[in-house]
Amino acid sequence: MNYKVRLTLPFLFFLLLFAQQTEGQESVLKELKSPIVLQGNDSVAYRDPAILFHQDVFYLFYTLVKPEGGLIYSYTAMSQSRDLIHWSPGKIITPKGQHLNYCSPGNVIRFNDEWVLSLQTYPRPGLGVRDPVMYGTAEARVYTMRSKDLKNWSEPELLKVKGPDVGQADMGRMIDPYLVEDMDEKGKWWCFYKQNGVSMSYSYDLKNWTYCCHTESGENVTVLTEDNEYLLLHSPENGIGIKRSSNLKEWEDWGDLIVLGQDQWQWAKGRITAGTVVDLRENSKYGKYLMFFHGSGPKTEKEGDFDKNSSIGIAWSDDLKNWEWPGKEPI
């Protein structure tokens, strides 16, 4: 039997529109020439990315580490982009001070007509540019900042994630907060933070918190919700791992450790870490999961590339298992 397809004008228009959308999706990411979004150098580090995509704009929040007057300071800064190529100059949104060093933004959520950014302190008093690598003291805690317009931000507010009766001095060292709404109970918010693996507390107003539980995990967690599961991305000593859970208590490792193009990247040879993902699979312009992460190198962080030579990179995926990036050679 010989069938003939009648190419009517509406059908041709549909084919043309589909081709344009597919080509547009591919071309946006193909326009990226380098996996490096913000490149550090021998005196500046870009670390711990957090990403918000809102009204076709990418808002990238990150730790900015730089020397001033012979001392090393950490800040939370932000940049914007409409095309992932051109980024606005970094704007510091946290106060200066080594005794606090507000940094490591986790994510931005919408709550009661405000934007809420999660972040932490990383105290390193007295750290000078010639000193060996120093990690944050036991006084590190988690905070939020609020904004009406994603431009002007409030003063940081301590999150008492151990409960209202636990004083700040007794909360213990905690870093890398991330906020996510409960899958099954709208209005219930979880804060994930690095302590005893990853700990979890919940709140209905982002002020009064109840501690829940903890599970084994690396640092810099990101939590996605899909298919009635929580997906937790975390960073062990090197690379990015993923865990899955349906109830926040029982977690299973899922997939292989993600190291992207580390074996080819001198700028990330020391460590790949702090991966955070935004799901843009339903967006016709991008159509992928986009991952932002930071890489340090060529030295390891312990060898000195912690407060310098750290850059933020980008990669993308359809399934969180197979990853692409600008300049990746076909297999």
MORA-V48991 format. One record per pair of residues at least 6 apart in sequence whose C-alpha atoms are under 6 Angstrom apart, sorted by the first residue. I is the first residue (numbers start at 0). J is the second residue. If there is no record, write none. Layout:
# MORA-V48991
I;J  I;J
This chain:
# MORA-V48991
24;284  24;285  31;325  32;325  33;325  34;312  34;313  34;324  34;325  35;311  35;312  36;311  36;312  37;310  37;311  38;310  39;45  39;308  39;309  39;310  40;307  40;308  41;307  41;308  42;307  43;64  43;65  43;307  44;63  44;64  44;306  44;307  44;308  44;309  45;62  45;63  45;309  45;310  46;61  46;62  46;293  47;61  47;62  47;103  47;273  48;60  48;61  49;59  49;60  49;104  49;105  49;106  50;58  50;59  51;57  51;58  56;80  56;81  57;79  57;80  58;79  59;77  59;78  60;76  60;77  61;75  61;76  62;74  62;75  62;102  62;103  63;73  63;74  64;72  64;73  64;306  65;71  65;72  69;127  69;128  70;126  70;127  70;128  71;126  71;127  71;128  72;97  73;100  74;93  74;100  74;101  74;102  75;91  75;92  75;93  75;102  76;89  76;90  76;91  76;92  77;89  77;90  78;87  78;89  79;86  79;87  80;86  97;122  97;123  97;124  98;122  98;124  99;120  99;121  99;122  100;120  100;121  100;122  101;119  101;120  102;118  102;119  102;120  103;118  104;117  104;118  105;117  105;118  105;176  105;177  106;116  106;117  106;177  107;115  107;116  108;114  108;115  113;146  113;147  114;145  114;146  115;144  115;145  116;143  116;144  117;142  117;143  117;176  118;141  118;142  118;143  119;140  119;141  119;142  119;174  120;139  120;140  121;135  121;139  122;135  122;136  123;135  137;172  138;172  139;172  139;173  140;173  141;158  142;155  142;156  142;157  142;158  143;155  143;156  144;153  144;155  145;152  145;153  146;152  160;200  160;208  161;210  162;208  162;209  173;193  173;194  174;192  174;193  175;192  175;193  175;219  176;191  176;192  177;190  177;191  178;189  178;190  179;188  179;189  180;187  180;188  181;187  181;188  186;203  187;202  187;203  188;201  188;202  189;200  189;201  190;199  190;200  191;198  191;199  192;198  193;218  196;214  196;215  196;216  197;213  197;214  197;216  198;212  198;213  199;211  199;212  199;213  200;209  200;210  200;211  201;208  201;209  202;208  217;233  217;234  217;235  218;233  218;234  219;233  219;273  220;232  220;233  221;231  221;232  221;275  222;230  222;231  223;229  223;230  228;244  228;245  229;243  229;244  230;242  230;243  231;241  231;242  232;240  232;241  233;239  233;240  234;272  234;273  237;270  237;271  238;257  238;258  238;271  238;272  239;256  239;257  239;272  240;256  241;253  242;251  242;252  242;253  243;250  243;251  244;250  261;267  261;268  265;297  266;295  266;296  266;297  267;294  267;295  267;296  268;296  268;297  269;295  269;296  269;297  269;298  269;299  270;294  270;295  271;294  272;293  273;292  274;291  274;292  275;290  275;291  276;289  276;290  277;288  277;289  278;288  279;286  279;287  279;288  280;286  280;287  280;288  287;316  287;317  288;315  288;316  289;314  289;315  290;313  290;314  290;315  291;312  291;313  292;311  292;312  293;310  293;311  293;312  294;309  294;310  295;308  295;309  296;304  298;304  314;323  314;324  315;322  315;323  316;322
